[in-house]
Amino acid sequence: MKSAIWHPFTQHALSAAEIFVQRAEGAYLFCADGRAIVDAISSWWVITHGHGHPRIVQAIQEQVHQLEQVIFAGFTHGPAEQVATKLLKQAPQGLKHVFFSDTGSTAVEVAIKMAVGAWHNRGKPRHRIIAMEHAYHGDMFGAMSVGHRGVFNAPYGRMLFEVSFVPFPHAGSEQRTLDSLEALVRSDRDSFAAAVFEPLVLGAGGMLMYPPRVLAEIARICRHYGVWVILDEVMTGFGRTGSLFACEQAGVAPDLLCLSKGITGGFLPMGATLASDEFYDAFWSPDRAHTFFHSSSYTGNALACAAAAANLDVWNEEPVLARIAAISEYHAGALKRLAGRPEVAAVRQSGTISAVELNVSDPGYLAGLGPRLAAFYLEHNVLLRPLGNVVYVLPPYCAGPAELERIYGVIDESLALVGK
Ligand SMILES: *Cc1c(COP(=O)(O)O)cnc(C)c1O
């Protein structure tokens, strides 16, 4: 249906009319037609504690009367200082500085620019970047460049910068990934500026998962050869994989950490790139040409910062990890039951993220399967958006047994559609 608004990732020629949402609370979206839809994917992975968490609502309300926005060069404010202090206290060791931006993509762009710029300022320019097959880091040109090349970015392929991709460490072939990474960094020792990875879970790539020990090995190899490690925790950050940050599980502290999505609890757009002293120092100079020339208009927005500070307070004051553990446990039980079904090819889980890969042999059928399943789930008032033949659940942490039961109930029913 033709519409004035051009929606994201939407083929308007094929899609149904958009669902009008009036209000949301906890794990539910309340729609104009009277339906209550379970938000089983946290509104595209951003909502953490639940819609409308009162602590964050209140923080934004209080902040809006004080200061909504101010230029962030030469000025600072309370909420930004609070977020920085709280974030650095909880962040992996060695990260000492926060650079604010607006989205996940910009957090990644900033990290890449910091890495390449730092080598430049050191007088040893390096321009090559390593990334992982099936990666997703956002939809801007830099972020697209370090992401998997496919139908999503095909028209722009020739405009993307060259990146060296290492194979995804599928179970049983982890060594191949490590060997290929090592061969790469060894081949051309002084040319790689940084390597960028999603730790433990590749989200948009199909909720592909690899174990912490592989991440630890990847980081070790990069370090050994002097290649900076950028971890993109835009999706995995703020509890999704069972810990505040996924890299904690591997004992890895990156040189640059990219955050967004859950950083404000899902309330307002914000990106943050956390950096070690090495980067800050590489730009610290009496020479103005060594400035980090990057900004966006809303950098350090006071309302977004107030939401982020309140989000971190919720983490400190409420039993968030216990809620996460309860969801993880529920997932494990539900996946165990699904794993035996003939329609299911594989199941996987990392903390609050579960994924069910469906058995589909006919590629023609596969093409339309995701949207058909998504429509089926919505008819049953559950918001799930399969990635191809991968149905995943990524709920807000307020989701309890009642919501999870409904989610897995419709997934179970939807198996009847597979192969038809
Ligand atoms: C969503 C996502 C991004 C991009 O974030 P936006 O805010 O949509 O720009 C980057 N990296 C990962 C891992 C993501 O999941």
The ligand as an SDF file (V2000), in Angstrom:
LIG
                    3D

 15 15  0  0  0  0  0  0  0  0999 V2000
   21.4230   -2.6060   15.2080 C   0  0  0  0  0  0  0  0  0  0  0  0
   22.8840   -2.7950   15.1240 C   0  0  0  0  0  0  0  0  0  0  0  0
   23.7280   -1.7800   14.6510 C   0  0  0  0  0  0  0  0  0  0  0  0
   23.1830   -0.4900   14.0740 C   0  0  0  0  0  0  0  0  0  0  0  0
   22.5240    0.2670   15.0070 O   0  0  0  0  0  0  0  0  0  0  0  0
   21.5340    1.4390   14.5120 P   0  0  0  0  0  0  0  0  0  0  0  0
   21.1670    2.1530   15.7500 O   0  0  0  0  0  0  0  0  0  0  0  0
   20.3920    0.7550   13.8460 O   0  0  0  0  0  0  0  0  0  0  0  0
   22.3110    2.2710   13.5710 O   0  0  0  0  0  0  0  0  0  0  0  0
   25.0810   -1.9850   14.7020 C   0  0  0  0  0  0  0  0  0  0  0  0
   25.6000   -3.1280   15.1710 N   0  0  0  0  0  0  0  0  0  0  0  0
   24.8330   -4.1300   15.6110 C   0  0  0  0  0  0  0  0  0  0  0  0
   25.4750   -5.3640   16.1420 C   0  0  0  0  0  0  0  0  0  0  0  0
   23.4500   -4.0050   15.5970 C   0  0  0  0  0  0  0  0  0  0  0  0
   22.6820   -5.0270   16.0060 O   0  0  0  0  0  0  0  0  0  0  0  0
  1  2  1  0
  2  3  1  0
  2 14  2  0
  3  4  1  0
  3 10  2  0
  4  5  1  0
  5  6  1  0
  6  7  2  0
  6  8  1  0
  6  9  1  0
 10 11  1  0
 11 12  2  0
 12 13  1  0
 12 14  1  0
 14 15  1  0
M  END
$$$$
